[in-house]
């Protein structure tokens, strides 16, 4: 029988071993030659992490690991590694969060929020979701929610038009932001269903998001410190407002896929093995519907010429590509499988997907944080 102290020690040992693995992976991925220090998990009270030059010891706070997701833990680990880079590769000296430290952050792709250009990291690690919306963001999300409500209409033409207008609204907003040179905040969001493999339909959902909703999707391994297990996950990257919308669409599609499949299987008494064929069909049909609605682009009606639209889209894409490139400088391309399986079931899914409209069924407003899943 384990005592609480034994469990705590086992957790600490497992987390420490994982941090050593993460450390080696970060050095290898970013091609930074650092000598591995002593890594420890301790009950720090004044900071989230600590690099001690004299003893070559890198310490992370136990409350950090207990209270935050693993991607946050990794950013704090990289923050402390940037101190090590500054000391051991760049000559040290200067302010603790001075030029050498910032250069180390650049070398390791440390997120902006984790750089702490001056002073210690904050008492509560900031979340991009909790920042108050600006006036333009607030107006965008309010208009989007009204359109999503209309898209739930029983009038098929009205519902389809409202759904198309949501995408047009975001496309127009993105172009106007670039043209007005508004400062865009790029963020990332880790999506995980705690599975060892990402299914074909799951992979295709992210393909739909990257094609139609102005985000990038990176497939990765994500450690869960509570399960002591590594799962497959996907990181969505983009501007704050685009990631919020893409995250909403992800949950909407997951909900609809399960609901539509349940109804189809009950009505047609089909075997469970054709489930993937049906879901891939639904997503194919939905994506083709979005593609068709995008053919009647609103950008020229909104005052953008074709040349302006092309130039502004290129600038927006370049900014996002730079953000992705800073976090993942060694990306490889992943293609979504086009396997259809059972043809008749796939075709039934396509028809259902073409009838599907993005609507407000699972959203709510809460605390000035934008579109949230209920």
TINUGU-186277 format. One record per residue: residue in three letters; x, z, y of N, C-alpha, C, O in turn. Coordinates in steps of 0.05 Angstrom, whole numbers, plus 32768, in hexadecimal, padded with zeros to 4 digits. Layout:
N
alaXZYXZYXZYXZY...
END
This chain:
374
unk801180007FE880008000800080128000801980248011801Cunk800C7FED802B801C7FEA804380137FFF80587FFC8004805Cunk8027800A80668021801A807D802180088096802D7FF28095unk8014801080AC8014800080C480317FF880CD80367FE280D7unk8043800B80CA805F800680D2806B7FEF80C2807B7FDF80CCunk80647FEF80A7806E7FDA809680647FBE809E80737FAB809Funk804A7FBD80A4803D7FA480AD804A7F9A80C780507F8380CAunk804F7FAD80D9805B7FA680F380777F9B80EF807F7F8780FCunk80867FA780DD80A17F9E80D880A17F8280CB80B17F7180D2unk808E7F7E80B9808C7F6380AB80857F4E80C080907F3880BFunk80727F5480D2806B7F4180E780837F3A80F880887F2380FEunk80917F4F810180A87F4B811280BD7F3A810480C97F288111unk80C17F3F80EB80D57F2F80DC80CC7F1280DA80DC7F0080DEunk80B27F0D80D480A87EF280D280AA7EE380ED80B27ECC80EEunk80A27EF1810280A37EE4811D80C07EDE812580C67EC98130unk80D27EF0811F80EE7EEC812680FA7ED4811781087EC38122unk80F47ED280FD80FD7EBB80ED80F27EA180F881017E8D80FAunk80D97EA1810180CD7E89810C80DA7E82812780DE7E6A812Dunk80E07E96813780ED7E91815181097E84814D81117E73815Cunk81187E8D813881317E808132812D7E62812B813C7E518134unk81187E5D811B81127E418115810B7E31812E81137E1A8132unk80FB7E3D813F80F27E308158810B7E2B816A810D7E158176unk811D7E3E816B81357E3B817B81457E238172814E7E138182unk814A7E228158815A7E0C814D814C7DF1815281597DDD8158unk81317DF0814F81227DD8815481257DCF817181287DB78176unk81227DE1818381247DDB81A0813F7DCF81A681427DBB81B4unk81547DDC819C816F7DD281A181737DB68196817F7DA481A3unk81697DB1817E816B7D978171815B7D82818081647D6C8185unk81427D89818781307D76819381397D6D81AF81397D5681B5unk81427D8181BE814B7D7B81DA81697D7581DB81747D7081F1unk81767D7581C481937D6E81C181A47D7F81D481B47D7681E3unk819F7D9981D281AF7DAD81E181BF7DBD81CE81B57DCA81BBunk81DA7DBD81D281EC7DCB81BF81F07DE881C882017DEE81D9unk81E07DFA81BD81E37E1781C281EA7E2581A981E07E1E8193unk81FB7E3A81AB82017E4B819481EA7E5F819281E27E6C81A5unk81DF7E61817A81C77E72817581CD7E8F817B81E17E9A8171unk81BE7E9C818C81C27EB8819381B37ECA817F81A77EC0816Cunk81B57EE3818381A37EF6817581887EF4818281857EF6819Aunk81737EF0817181587EEF817B81487F078171814A7F0D8159unk813A7F148182812C7F2C817B81107F2D8187810B7F21819Dunk80FE7F3A817A80E37F40818580E17F5E818980E47F6E8176unk80DD7F6681A280DD7F8281A880C67F8981BB80B97F7781C6unk80C17FA381BF80AB7FAC81D080B47FAC81ED80B57FC281FAunk80BA7F9581F980C17F93821580A97F9B822680927F93821Funk80AD7FA9823B80977FB1824D80997FA4826980857FA18276unk80B17F9D827180B57F93828C80B67F75828E80B67F6982A4unk80B87F67827780BA7F4A827780B07F3F825D80AC7F4D8249unk80AB7F24825D80A27F17824580BA7F0F823380B67F0C821Bunk80D17F0C823F80E87F04822F81017F0C823E81007F148256unk81187F0B823181317F14823D81497F068230814B7F058217unk815B7EFC824181747EF28237818A7F048241818D7F098259unk819B7F0F822F81B17F21823681CB7F13823081D27F0E8219unk81D97F0B824581F17EFB824282077F0A823382147EFE8221unk820C7F23823A82237F31822E82207F34821082347F318202unk82097F39820682057F3D81E981FA7F2481DB81F77F2481C3unk81F57F0F81EB81EA7EF681E081D07EFC81D081CE7EF581B9unk81BE7F0981DD81A57F1281D0818D7F0681DF818B7F0981F7unk817C7EFA81D081637EEE81DC814C7EFE81D081477EFE81B8unk813D7F0B81E181277F1D81D9810D7F1381E4810B7F0C81FBunk80F87F1381D380DD7F0D81DB80CB7F2681D880CF7F3681C6unk80B87F2881E980A67F3F81E980927F3D81D280877F2881CDunk808E7F5481C5807A7F5581AF805E7F5081BA804E7F4281ADunk80587F5A81D2803D7F5681DD80387F3981E480217F3081E4unk804D7F2A81EA804B7F0D81EE80417F0081D5802E7EF081D6unk804D7F0681BF80467EF981A5802B7F01819C801C7EF28191unk80247F1A81A1800A7F2581987FF37F1A81A97FDD7F1781A0unk7FF97F1581C37FE37F0F81D57FE07EF281DE7FCC7EEC81EBunk7FF37EE181D77FF17EC581E17FF57EB281CA80007EB981B5unk7FED7E9981CE7FF07E8481BA800E7E7D81B7801E7E8281C9unk80147E7081A180307E6B819A803D7E5781AE80557E5981B3unk802E7E4581B9803A7E3281CC80437E4181E580577E3981F1unk80357E5781ED803E7E67820380587E7681FC806B7E78820Cunk80597E8081E380717E8E81DA80897E7B81DB809F7E8381E4unk80857E6181D3809B7E4E81D380A57E4981F080BD7E4781F4unk80937E488203809B7E43821F80AC7E5B822980C07E568238unk80A57E73822280B57E8A822A80D07E8A821B80E57E908227unk80D07E82820280E97E7F81F380FB7E6B820181137E708205unk80F07E54820981007E3F821781097E498232811F7E42823Bunk80F97E5A824081027E668259811B7E768255812E7E748265unk811B7E87824181337E97823C814B7E86823281627E8C8238unk81457E718223815A7E5F821B81667E508233817E7E4A8233unk81567E4B824881607E3F826081747E51826E81887E48827Aunk816F7E6C826D81837E7E8277819D7E7C826781B37E7D8272unk819B7E79824D81B37E76823C81C17E5C824381DA7E5C8245unk81B37E47824781BF7E2D824F81CE7E31826981E57E28826Bunk81C27E3E827C81CF7E43829681E97E52829381FD7E4C82A0unk81E87E66828282007E77827E82167E6A826E822D7E6B8275unk820E7E5D825882227E54824482297E368246823E7E2E823Dunk82187E268253821E7E0A825582237E01827182317DED8276unk82177E0F828582197E0682A082297E1982B282297E1782CBunk82377E2C82A682497E3D82B5823E7E5682C1824D7E6682CCunk82237E5A82BF82187E7382C9821B7E7582E7821F7E6182F5unk821A7E8D82F1821C7E92830E82037E8B831D81F07E7F8311unk82027E92833681EB7E8C834681D47E9E834081D77EB28332unk81BC7E98834B81A47EA88347819A7EA6832B819E7E91831Eunk818D7EBB832181827EBA830581707EA282FF81717E9782EAunk81607E9B8313814E7E84831081567E6D832381457E60832Funk81707E6B8327817B7E57833A817E7E3C832E81717E34831Aunk81907E2C833A81937E108332819B7E0C831581907DFB8307unk81AE7E1C830B81B77E1982EF81A07E1F82DC819D7E1182C8unk81917E3482E2817A7E3A82D181657E2382D1815B7E1B82BCunk815F7E1982E9814C7E0382EB81567DEA82DC81467DDB82D0unk81707DE582DD817B7DCF82CE81787DD482B081727DC182A1unk817C7DED82A781777DF4828B815A7DEF828381557DE6826Dunk81477DF68295812B7DF1829081267DD3828C81167DCB827Bunk81327DC3829D812F7DA6829B81397D9C8280812D7D8B8273unk81507DA78277815C7D9E825E814B7DA58246814B7D978232unk813B7DBB8249812B7DC58232810D7DBF823680FD7DC78225unk81057DB0824A80E97DA9824E80D77DC1825380C17DC28249unk80E17DD6826180D17DEE826680B97DE7827980BD7DDA828Dunk80A27DF08272808A7DEB8282808D7DF8829E809B7E0C82A1unk80817DEC82B280847DF582CE807D7E1382D0808B7E2282DEunk80677E1B82C3805D7E3682C780717E4B82BC80727E6282C4unk80827E4282A980947E54829B80B07E5582A880C27E63829Eunk80B37E4782BE80CE7E4682CA80D47E5E82DC80EB7E6582E0unk80BF7E6982E880C27E8182F980DA7E7E830C80EE7E8C8309unk80D77E6C831F80ED7E65833180F87E7D833F81107E7D8347unk80E97E92834380F37EAA835080E67EC2834480CE7EC38340unk80F67ED7833E80EA7EF0833380E37EEE831680E97EDA8309unk80D67F03830C80CF7F0482F080B57EF582EB80A67EEF82FEunk80B07EEF82D280967EE282CB807F7EF582D180837F0E82D0unk80687EEB82D880527EFC82E080487F0E82C9804D7F0A82B2unk803A7F2482D1802F7F3782BE801D7F2A82AA801E7F308292unk800C7F1882B47FFB7F0882A280037EEB82A380057EDF82B9unk80097EDF828D80127EC3828C7FFB7EB182957FE57EB3828Aunk80007EA182AA7FEA7E9182B57FE07E7B82A27FEF7E708293unk7FC67E7682A47FBA7E6082957FAF7E4B82A87FA37E5282BDunk7FB47E3282A27FAA7E1D82B47F8C7E1D82B67F817E1282C9unk7F7E7E2982A27F617E2A82A27F577E3E82B77F417E3B82C2unk7F677E5182BD7F5E7E6782CE7F637E6282EC7F597E7182FDunk7F727E4D82F27F767E47830F7F5C7E3D831B7F4E7E2C830Funk7F557E4783337F3D7E3E83407F3E7E2083457F537E15834Cunk7F287E1283427F267DF683477F287DEF83647F1E7DFE8375unk7F367DD9836A7F367DCF83867F1B7DC2838C7F0B7DBE837Aunk7F167DBC83A57EFD7DB083AD7EF77D96839F7EE17D918396unk7F0C7D85839D7F087D6B83907F027D6E83727EF17D618367unk7F117D8083657F0C7D8583487EF07D9083447EE27D888331unk7EE87DA383557ECD7DAF83527EB77D9A83557EA47D9A8346unk7EBA7D8983697EA67D73836C7EA57D6183547E907D59834Bunk7EBD7D5A834A7EBE7D4883327EB07D54831B7E9F7D47830Eunk7EB57D6E83157EAA7D7A82FD7E8B7D7F83007E7C7D7C82EDunk7E837D8583197E667D87831D7E577D6D83197E427D6C830Cunk7E637D5883237E577D3D83207E577D3583027E447D2A82F8unk7E6D7D3B82F47E6F7D3482D87E5A7D4382C87E4E7D3882B6unk7E567D5D82CE7E427D6D82BF7E267D6382C47E157D6382B1unk7E207D5A82DC7E057D4E82E17E017D3582D17DEC7D3082C6unk7E167D2582CF7E147D0C82C07E127D1282A27E037D048294unk7E207D2682987E1E7D2D827C7E027D3782757DF97D33825Funk7DF67D4582897DDA7D4E82847DC77D3682827DB67D358271unk7DCC7D2282937DBB7D0982927DC07CFA82787DAE7CED826Eunk7DD87CFC826E7DDF7CED82557DD17CF9823D7DD17CED8227unk7DC47D1082407DB47D1B822A7D987D11822B7D877D1A821Bunk7D927CFF823C7D767CF4823F7D6D7CE682267D7E7CDA8217unk7D537CE682217D487CD8820A7D467CBA82107D427CAA81FEunk7D497CB382297D497C9782317D657C8B822B7D787C928239unk7D677C7A82177D817C71820D7D907C6282237DA87C668226unk7D837C5282337D907C4382497D9C7C56825D7DB37C548266unk7D8B7C6A82657D947C7E82797DAB7C8F826E7DBE7C95827Dunk7DAA7C9682557DBE7CA782497DD97C9782477DEE7CA2824Eunk7DD87C7E823F7DF07C6E823D7DFD7C6982587E157C6A825Bunk7DEC7C65826C7DF57C6082877E037C7982927E187C77829Funk7DF87C90828D7E037CA982967E1E7CAF82897E317CB88296unk7E207CA9826F7E397CAD82617E4F7C9B826C7E657CA48270unk7E487C8282707E5B7C6F827B7E647C7882977E7B7C75829Eunk7E527C8382A67E587C8B82C27E6B7CA382C27E7B7CA682D5unk7E6A7CB482AD7E7D7CCA82AB7E9A7CBF82AA7EAB7CC882B9unk7E9F7CAC82997EB97CA082977EC17C9282B07ED87C9382B9unk7EAE7C8482BC7EB37C7682D57EBB7C8A82EB7ECC7C8482FCunk7EAD7CA082EC7EB27CB583007ECF7CBF82FD7EDC7CC28312unk7ED87CC482E57EF37CCE82E17F087CB882E77F1D7CBE82F3unk7F027C9F82E07F147C8A82E67F177C8783047F2E7C84830Funk7F017C8883127F017C86832F7F107C9D833C7F207C9A834Eunk7F0B7CB583327F187CCD833D7F367CCC83397F457CD2834Bunk7F3F7CC383227F5C7CC0831C7F697CAD83307F7F7CB2833Aunk7F5C7C9683347F677C8283467F687C8C83637F7B7C888371unk7F527C99836B7F517CA483877F667CBA838B7F727CBC83A1unk7F6B7CCA83767F7F7CDF83797F9B7CD3837D7FAB7CDD838Dunk7FA17CBE836E7FBB7CB183717FBD7CA4838D7FD27CA6839Aunk7FA87C9683957FA97C8883AF7FAC7C9C83C67FBB7C9683D9unk7F9E7CB383C47FA07CC783D97FB87CD983D67FBD7CEA83E7unk7FC87CD483C17FE07CE383BB7FDA7D0183B97FEA7D1283C1unk7FC37D0783AD7FBD7D2383A77FCF7D2D83917FD57D1F837Eunk7FD87D4683947FEA7D5283807FDB7D5783667FC77D668366unk7FE47D4A83517FD77D4E83377FE67D6283267FFE7D628325unk7FD77D74831A7FE37D8883097FDF7D7F82EC7FC97D7E82E2unk7FF67D7982DE7FF57D7282C27FF67D8B82B180067D9D82B6unk7FE67D8B829C7FE57DA3828A7FE47D99826D7FE27D818268unk7FE67DAC825B7FE37DA5823F7FD17DBA82317FCE7DD0823Bunk7FC57DB1821B7FB27DC2820D7FB67DBD81EF7FB47DA681E6unk7FBC7DD281E07FC17DD081C37FA77DD281B47F987DE681B7unk7FA07DBE81A47F887DBE81947F8F7DC181767F9E7DB0816Cunk7F857DD5816A7F8B7DDA814D7F727DE4813F7F647DF68148unk7F6D7DD881277F577DE281167F627DF280FF7F547DF880EBunk7F7C7DF981017F897E0980EC7F887DFB80D17F7F7E0680BDunk7F917DE280D17F917DD380B87FAE7DC880B37FBD7DC580C6unk7FB47DC4809A7FCF7DBB80937FD27D9D80967FE97D928096unk7FBC7D8F809A7FBD7D72809D7FA87D6980B17F917D7480B1unk7FAE7D5780C27F9B7D4C80D57F8C7D3580C87F997D2180BFunk7F727D3780C67F627D2380B77F627D0980C77F697D0880DEunk7F597CF480B97F587CD980C67F447CDA80DD7F4A7CCE80F2unk7F2D7CE780DA7F197CE780EF7F237CF881077F1E7CF2811Eunk7F327D0E81017F3D7D1E81167F517D0E81267F527D0F813Funk7F627D0081187F767CEF81257F697CDA81377F727CD3814Dunk7F537CCF812D7F457CBA813C7F377CC581557F357CB78169unk7F2E7CDE81547F227CEA816C7F377CEA81827F317CE38199unk7F507CF1817C7F647CF281917F6C7CD6819A7F747CD281B1unk7F697CC281887F6C7CA781907F577C9E81A57F5E7C9181B8unk7F3E7CA781A07F297CA281B47F2F7CAF81CE7F2B7CA381E4unk7F387CC881CE7F3E7CD781E67F557CC981F67F537CC7820Funk7F6A7CC081E97F807CB481F77F797C9982027F837C908217unk7F677C8A81F57F5F7C7081FE7F4C7C7182167F4D7C618228unk7F3A7C8582157F247C8582297F237C9C823D7F147C9A8250unk7F337CB182397F307CC8824A7F4A7CD282577F4C7CE9825Eunk7F5D7CBF825B7F737CC4826D7F867CDB82657F907CE98277unk7F8A7CDF824C7F9C7CF382427FAF7CE8822D7FAB7CD18224unk7FC37CF782267FD57CF082107FD17D0581FA7FCA7D1C8200unk7FD67CFE81E27FD47D1081CB7FEE7D1081BB7FF77CFB81B3unk7FF97D2881B780127D2B81A8800C7D3C818F80027D528191unk80127D318178800E7D3E815E80267D508158803D7D47815Aunk80217D69815180377D7B814C80307D91813880197D948130unk80457DA1813180417DB98120803E7DD18133804C7DD38146unk802B7DE3812D80267DFA813E80247E13812D80147E15811Bunk80367E25813380387E3E812480227E52812D801D7E558145unk80157E5F811B80027E748121800E7E8F811980117E958101unk80157E9F812D80237EB8812880127ECD811B801C7EE18111unk7FF77EC9811B7FE67EDD810E7FE17ED680F17FDF7EE880E0unk7FE07EBC80EB7FDE7EB380CF7FF97EB080C17FFB7EAE80A9unk800F7EB180D2802A7EAC80C8802C7E9280B980377E9080A4unk80207E7D80C6801D7E6380B9801F7E4D80CE80177E5180E5unk802A7E3680C6802C7E1F80D880167E0B80D180127E0480BAunk80077E0380E67FF17DEF80E27FF77DD680F280097DD68104unk7FE97DC180EC7FEA7DA980FC7FD97DAC81157FC47DB98114unk7FE27DA2812B7FD47DA581447FD97D8C81557FEA7D7B814Funk7FC97D8A816B7FCD7D74817E7FCD7D7F819A7FBD7D9181A1unk7FE07D7681AA7FE27D7F81C57FD77D6981D77FE17D5281D7unk7FC27D6F81E77FB87D5D81FB7FC67D6182157FC97D78821Eunk7FCF7D4C82227FDD7D4E823C7FD07D3B82507FC77D25824Aunk7FCE7D4582697FC37D35827E7FBF7D4682977FC77D5D8297unk7FB17D3B82AB7FAA7D4C82C27F967D6082B97F887D5C82A5unk7F947D7682C87F827D8C82C07F667D8282BB7F5A7D8982A7unk7F5B7D7382CE7F3F7D6A82CB7F3B7D5782B47F267D5882A7unk7F4F7D4682AE7F4D7D3482977F4F7D43827C7F417D3C8269unk7F617D57827B7F637D6682627F4A7D76825D7F417D788246unk7F3E7D8182727F247D90826E7F0F7D7D82637F017D858250unk7F0D7D65826E7EF97D5382647EFF7D4A82477EED7D488236unk7F187D4382427F207D3A82277F1B7D5082127F137D4A81FCunk7F217D69821A7F1C7D7F82077EFE7D8282017EF67D8781EBunk7EEE7D7E82167ED17D7F82127EC87D6981FF7EB97D6D81EDunk7ED27D5082047ECA7D3A81F37ED37D3E81D67EC47D3781C4unk7EEA7D4A81D27EF47D5081B77EDF7D6281A87ED77D5B8192unk7ED77D7881B57EC47D8A81A87EA97D7D81A57E9B7D818191unk7EA17D6D81B87E887D5E81B67E887D4C819D7E757D4C818Eunk7E9D7D3D819A7E9F7D2A81847EA17D3981697E957D308155unk7EB07D4F81687EB17D5E814F7E967D6881477E8E7D668130unk7E877D72815A7E6C7D7C81557E5A7D65814C7E4B7D688139unk7E5B7D4E815A7E4A7D3881537E507D2C81387E3E7D248129unk7E6A7D2A81317E727D1F81177E667D3081007E5A7D2480EEunk7E687D4A81027E5D7D5B80ED7E3F7D5980EC7E337D5880D6unk7E327D5881037E157D5781047E0B7D3C80FA7DF87D3B80E9unk7E177D2681037E0E7D0C80FA7E137D0880DC7E027CFC80CEunk7E2A7D1180D27E307D0E80B67E1C7D1E80A57E127D148090unk7E157D3680AD7E027D46809F7DE77D39809D7DDA7D398088unk7DDE7D2D80B37DC47D1F80B37DC57D0680A27DB27D008093unk7DDB7CF780A47DDD7CDE80957DDE7CE380777DD17CD68067unk7DEE7CF8806F7DF07CFE80537DD67D0780477DCF7D008030unk7DC77D1780567DAD7D21804D7D997D0A804A7D8A7D0A8037unk7D997CF8805D7D867CE1805C7D8D7CCD80477D7B7CBF803Dunk7DA67CCA80417DAE7CB4802F7DB97CBD80147DBF7CAD8003unk7DBC7CD780107DC57CE37FF77DE07CD67FEE7DE37CCF7FD7unk7DF37CD480007E0C7CC87FFA7E207CDE7FF17E1C7CF67FF6unk7E357CD67FE47E497CE97FDA7E5B7CF27FF17E5F7CE48005unk7E667D0A7FEE7E787D1680027E917D0580077E9D7D06801Cunk7E997CF57FF37EB27CE67FF57EB17CD0800A7EC67CC68012unk7E997CC880137E977CB380287E967CC080447E917CB18058unk7E997CDA80467E977CE780607EAB7CDB80747EA37CD6808Bunk7EC47CD7806C7ED77CCC807E7ED07CB080887ED37CAA80A0unk7EC57CA080767EBD7C85807E7EA87C8680947EA87C7780A7unk7E957C9880907E7F7C9A80A47E8A7CA480BF7E827C9980D3unk7E9A7CB880BE7EA47CC380D77EB77CB080E67EB57CAE80FFunk7EC77CA180D87ED87C8D80E47EC67C7780F17ECC7C6D8106unk7EB17C7180E37E9E7C5D80EE7E917C6781087E8F7C58811Bunk7E897C8081087E7C7C8C81207E907C8A81387E887C81814Eunk7EA97C9281337EBC7C9181497EC37C7581527EC87C708169unk7EC47C62813F7EC87C4681467EB27C3B81577EB67C2D816Aunk7E997C42814F7E827C39815E7E817C45817A7E7B7C37818Dunk7E877C5F817C7E877C6C81967E9D7C6181A87E997C5D81C0unk7EB57C5C819C7ECB7C5181AC7EC47C3581B67ECB7C2E81CDunk7EB87C2581A57EB17C0981AE7E9C7C0A81C47E9C7BF981D6unk7E8A7C1E81C37E767C2181D87E847C2881F27E7D7C1D8207unk7E977C3A81F27EA67C42820A7EB57C2A82157EB77C26822Dunk7EC17C1A82027ED17C03820A7EBF7BEE82187EC67BE2822Cunk7EA77BEB820D7E947BD882197E8B7BE182347E897BD08247unk7E867BFB82377E7D7C0482527E937C0382667E8E7C00827Eunk7EAC7C04825D7EC37C0382707EC77BE6827A7ED57BE2828Eunk7EBB7BD2826C7EBE7BB782757EB17BB282917EBA7BA182A0unk7E9D7BC282977E907BC182B17E9B7BD782C27E8D7BE982CAunk7EB57BD582C87EC47BEA82D67EB97BEF82F27EB27BDB8300unk7EB87C0782FC7EAD7C0D83167EC27C0D832C7EBB7C108344unk7EDB7C0883257EF07C0C83397EEE7BF983507EF37C018367unk7EE67BE0834C7EE47BCD83627ECC7BD583737ECD7BD2838Cunk7EB67BDE83677E9F7BE783767EA67BFF83877E997C04839Bunk7EB97C0F837E7EC17C27838C7ED57C2183A27EDF7C3483AFunk7EDB7C0883A67EED7C0183BC7F097BFA83B37F1B7BF783C4unk7F0E7BF883997F297BF1838F7F297BD483867F187BCA8378unk7F3E7BC583907F417BAA83867F4E7BAB836A7F587BC08362unk7F4E7B94835D7F5A7B9383427F777B9A83437F827BA88332unk7F857B9183587FA27B96835B7FA77BB483617FB97BBF8356unk7F967BC083727F987BDD83777F947BED835E7FA37C008359unk7F7F7BE6834F7F797BF483377F917BF483247F997C098319unk7F9D7BDD83207FB47BDA830E7FCB7BEB83177FD87BF98307unk7FD17BEA83317FE87BF9833C7FE37C17833A7FF67C258333unk7FCB7C2083417FC67C3D83407FC67C4883247FCF7C5E831Funk7FBA7C3983117FBB7C4182F57FD77C4482EB7FDE7C5682DCunk7FE87C3182F380047C3182EB80127C4A82F680227C5782E7unk800C7C52830F80197C6A831A800F7C83830B801F7C958305unk7FF57C8583067FEA7C9C82F87FF57C9E82DC7FFC7CB382D3unk7FF77C8782CE80037C8782B380207C8F82B380297C9E82A2unk802F7C8782C8804B7C8D82CA804F7CAB82CE80617CB782C2unk803E7CB782DF803F7CD482E3803A7CE482CA80487CF782C4unk80267CDB82BA801F7CE882A180367CE4828D803D7CF6827Eunk80407CCC828C80567CC68279806F7CD7827F807C7CE0826Dunk80747CDC8299808B7CED82A080867D0A829780997D17828Dunk806D7D13829A80677D2E8291806A7D31827380767D448269unk80607D1D826480627D1D8247807F7D1B823F80897D29822Dunk808E7D0A824D80AA7D05824680BB7D1E824B80CE7D23823Cunk80B47D2E825F80C37D47826480BF7D5B824D80D17D698245unk80A67D5C824380A07D6F822D80A97D64821280B27D738201unk80A77D4A820F80AE7D3D81F580BF7D2581F980B57D0E81F9unk80D97D2981FE80EB7D12820480F07CFF81EC80FB7CEA81F0unk80EA7D0881D480F07CF881BC80D67CF381AC80D47CFB8195unk80C47CE581B980AA7CE081AC80AC7CC8819980BB7CB6819Dunk809C7CC9818380997CB38171807B7CAB8172806A7CBC8176unk80767C92816D805B7C88816F804C7C8D815580567C8A813Funk80337C96815880227C9B8141800A7C8981427FFC7C888157unk80047C7A812D7FED7C68812C7FD77C74811C7FDB7C808107unk7FBE7C7181257FA77C7B81177FA07C6881007FA07C508103unk7F9C7C7380E87F957C6380D17F7B7C5480D57F677C5F80E0unk7F7A7C3B80CD7F627C2B80D07F527C2980B67F407C1880B3unk7F587C3B80A37F4A7C3B80897F2C7C40808D7F247C53809Bunk7F1B7C2F80817EFF7C3280847EF17C3E806B7EDD7C4B806Eunk7EFD7C3980547EF17C44803C7ED77C3480347ED87C1C8032unk7EC17C4380317EA87C3780297E9C7C2780417E977C328056unk7E997C0D803D7E917BFB80537E757C01805D7E717C028076unk7E627C04804C7E467C0880557E437C2380647E357C258078unk7E527C38805A7E517C5180687E5F7C5080837E567C5B8097unk7E757C4180847E847C3D809D7E727C2F80B17E707C3780C9unk7E647C1A80A97E527C0B80BB7E3B7C1C80C57E347C1A80DCunk7E317C2E80B47E1C7C4080BD7E277C5380D27E197C5980E6unk7E407C5B80CF7E4D7C6C80E37E517C5E80FD7E4C7C698112unk7E597C4480FC7E5C7C3481147E427C3381247E427C36813Cunk7E2C7C2E81167E127C2D81247E0B7C4781317E017C488148unk7E117C5D81237E0B7C78812F7E1D7C7D81477E157C88815Bunk7E367C7481457E497C78815B7E417C6881747E457C72818Aunk7E367C5181707E2D7C4081877E147C4C81947E0F7C4681ABunk7E067C5D81867DEF7C6A81927DF67C85819E7DE57C9281AAunk7E0F7C8E819B7E177CA881A47E1D7CA981C17E2C7C9781CBunk7E137CBC81D07E187CC081EC7E247CDB81F17E1B7CF081E7unk7E397CDB82017E467CF482097E337D03821C7E2C7CF98231unk7E2B7D1B82147E197D2A82257E207D4882267E357D50821Bunk7E107D5782347E177D72823C7E107D8782277E127D9F822Dunk7E087D7F82107DFD7D9281FC7E0D7DAB81F67E017DC081F0unk7E287DAB81F97E387DC281F17E497DCC82087E5E7DD88203unk7E427DC782217E527DD082377E457DE682487E2C7DE98247unk7E557DF482577E4A7E08826A7E5F7E0B82807E767E05827Dunk7E557E1582977E687E1B82AD7E6E7E3982AB7E5D7E4A82A5unk7E877E4082B17E8F7E5C82AF7EA77E6182C17EBC7E5782BCunk7EA37E7282D57EB97E7D82E47ECA7E6882F27EE37E6D82F4unk7EBF7E5282FB7ECE7E3E830A7EE57E3382FA7EFB7E2E8304unk7EE17E3082E07EF67E2582CE7EF07E0982C47F007DFE82B5unk7EDA7DFD82CD7ED67DE282C57EC57DE082AC7EB67DF282A5unk7EC87DCA829E7EB87DC582867EC27DD6826F7EDA7DD48267unk7EB17DE782647EB97DF8824E7EA67DF582367E8F7DED8239unk7EB07DFA821F7EA07DF882077E917E1282027E9D7E278202unk7E787E1081FD7E687E2881F77E6D7E3281DC7E617E4681D4
END
